[in-house]
Amino acid sequence: MPEVIQKVQVNIPFTMLYDSYLDLFVERRLNPEIGLDAVALERFSFSDFKRIAETVYKNPVSITLHGPFMDLSPASKDPAVRALTRRRFEQLLELVPLFRPISVVCHAGYDWRRYGFDREEWIEGSLEMWSWLAKCLRNEGARLMLENVYEDGPQDIVVLFEDLEQFGVGFCLDTGHQAAFGKASLNDWLQGLGRYLGQLHLHDNHGQGDEHLAMGKGSIDFNQLFTYLKNRHTQPPLITLEPHEEKHLEQSLEYLAEIWPW
């Protein structure tokens, strides 16, 4: 299992890392995917973020980041909402040189219930925001990954990756979101966006809600996913485990060790 630990990221909100889990991550040499939400961006100083980054990097680990998303809308028709969204991303960018992440994950943010009536405008606004952010991150050696949440299927967002490919933007497949909120099958997602796949968020559920269970404790077919990855014969994507309880981390690591294809 130590070999698996070295190959995956483990999500942790910055506030929880600062308040409770820093020692655990350092002692176990966990590769963190640090969530930078609005609460953390408002609460902590630059020196706080710097101290945590320096402490984590005392070990030879890799870091990924998860950008803020709550109540943000990169393609909002309201200029004030777009301005706030960009400001949060600017705060994120200020911290990128400290954490030196491999990738930064953000939510693609499409929901036909909200944006279906003006989809073209949503696409235009999204491309403007994501191309700006992707170029800024690339200049710092990081890659932007856009994650599925409430999208029905890959057709909802494939246009983003087609247009943003020039900036190196990758797809982050969240298995829990796909199972709980999506209407398309896992195979449809892999076939539709597999060529852009750069990262995975792995957690399980029973298809009714975003339970964030350990892998193997719900109904998601992870064997199908890893068979697909094995058959690609390409560089495997980054993998992030998203446990919401400590025991779920251990269970996911044990499960992943059994089906790891590389």
N, C-alpha and C positions, 0 to 999 in steps of 0.2 A: 503493500500500500504506500510506502514512502515514495516509490517511483511515480505513482499516480498523483500524489500531492504536488510533486514538482512540475507536473504537466498541466495543472489546472489553476484557474483563478477562483477565488472564493469571495462572493460579494459581501460587502460590509458598508453600511452608511458611515460617513466620516464621524458623525456624532457618536455612534456606538463604538467606533474604533478609538476615539479620543477618550470617552468616558469609561469604557469597560473592557475592550477586547485587544488593546495594543499588545499587552504581554503575551496573550495567547498566540497572536499572529507572529510575533517575534520568536517565541519559544519553538513553535512548530514550523517556522519558516514558510508560512503560508503566503502564496501570491495573492495579494488583495485586488479585488475590483472595488474601488472606493466610490461610494455614492456621494456626490456633491449636490445636495438639495438646497433649497432656498434657506431653510433653517440654519444649515451649516454655514452657508455663504454670508449670512447676516450675523451669526453668533461669533464666529471665530476670526481672529486676526491673522494677518499674513505670517507672523512669527509662529502662531499656533500650527498652521499648516506646514510651515517649514520644519518645525521640530518633529512632527509626526513623520514627514517624508524622510528626514535624515535618520530617524530611529528605525523605520522599516527597512531602509536601504543599508543598515548595518549587516544584513544578511544578503546573499546573492539571490535576490528575488526579482520578479517582474511585476509591474503594476499596470493595471488598466483602470480607467475611470468611467463612471456612469454620470452623464450630465443631468442637470435639473430638468424636470418635466412637468411637475404638478401645476395645473392651471396655465401652462404656457401654450402658445399656439404660434409656431413659426410662420404660418400663412394666414393669420387672422386678417379679416377685413377691417378690423379696428386698429388704426395706427398706434394707439397707446399700448395695446396688447403686444403688437409686434415689437415695439420699442422696449417693453419690459423683457420680452423673450430674448432679444438681442443683448440687453444689459446682463442678463443672467449668464449668457454664453460668454460675454466679455469677462465677467468675473471668473468663469471657468478657465478661460484662456490665460488669465493672470497667474493661475496656479500650475499650469501645464509644465513650465520650466522646472518647478520644484519636484513634481512627481514623475516627470519623464515617462509618461505612459506609452505603451505599445499602441493602444487603441483608446478611443473615447466613444462610448455608446450613448446614443440619443434615440428618442422615440420618433418614428416616422410620422405618426400622428394623424393618420387618415381614418375617418369614421364616416361612412356614407350618410349616416343619420344627421350629421352636422354639416358635411361639406358636399354631399352628393349633388345638390342643386346648383353649385357653382364650382364644379370639379376643376375646370380649366384654370380658374383663378387661383384655386388652392395649389395646383401644380406649379403655376408660375411663381407664386409667393414662396413655396417650399424650396424650389430650385434656387431662388435668390438667396435665401437664408443658408441653405446647406452648402452651396458652393462657396460662399464666403467662409463659413466655419471650416469646411474641409481644407481649403487652401491655407488658412491660418494654422490648423493642426499639422498639416503636411510640412509646413515650414519649421515646425518644432519636432519633426520626426515621428509624429503620431498619425494614426489612420482613423478617420471617422467611420463608425458603424451605425447604421440605422436599423432599429429593432421594430418588429411587429408587435402590436398590442391588440387593438380592436378591429384590425382589418379582416375582412371576410376571407380573402385569399390573395395570392401573389399578384393577381391582375390589378389590385387596388394601388400597388406601389411600384410595380416593375418599371414604370416610366421614369421614376426617380433614379433608379440605378442605371438605366440606359443613358440618361443624360449626365449623371454624375460620375460615370466610370472614368472619365478623363481626370478626375480629381482623386481617384483611388478609393472612392467610397465603397464600403462593403456592406453586406447584409448580415445582421445579427438575428438568427432564428431563435426565438424564444419558444421552447416546446410547450411550456405551460400555457402561454397566451394562445398559441395555435389551437391547443386542445380545448381550452375553456371558452374562447371567444370567436375563433375562426369557424368558417363554414366549409372551407376546402380541406381535403385530407392532407396528412403529412406528406404523402407522396406528391401531391399536387404542388405543395410549397417547394419541395426539393426540386421537382422538375421545372417549376416556373422561375425560381430564383437561385438555384444551385450554383450557377456559374458565378454569382456574386457573393457566395457564402464565405464570410471571413471570420465569423464568431458564432458560438452557441451559448445560449442561456439554458441550462438544464435543471429542470425541476418537474415534479409529477403532479397529477391531479386525476380526478375521475370524470373530467369533461363537463362538469357543472359549475365550476368556479375556480379561481386562481388560488388553489390551496397551498402551493409551495411545499408539497410533500417531498420526501426523499425519493430518489430514483428507484423505480421498482415497487413503490408503494401505492401507485395509482394504476391507470389503464393505458398510459402512453407506450407505444411500441418503440422502445429505444433500440431494439435489435434491428428493426427496419432502418432506422437512422444510421446506425454505425455500419451496417452492411453497405448502405449507399456510400458512406464516406470511404470505406475500405476499397470499394470498387472504383473510386475516382482516380486513384493512383496519383494524387497531387498532394501538396502540402496540406496537412490537416488544419482545420480552423482553430482559432483560440477557443478554449472551453472555459466557461464560468459556471460554477455551481452556485445555486441560489437557495440555500437552506434558510428557513426561518426559525429553526431550533437547532441547538448544538448537536443533538443526537442525529438529526437528519444529515448533517455533514458526514458523520462517520458512516452512516448507512449508504449514502450516495457514493462515497469513496470506495466502499467495499463492492458495491454493485458495479461501479465503473471499472474496477480492477478486473472483474470477471469478463466484461465484454469489450475491453479496450482492444482495438483492432490493429494497433501499430506495434 
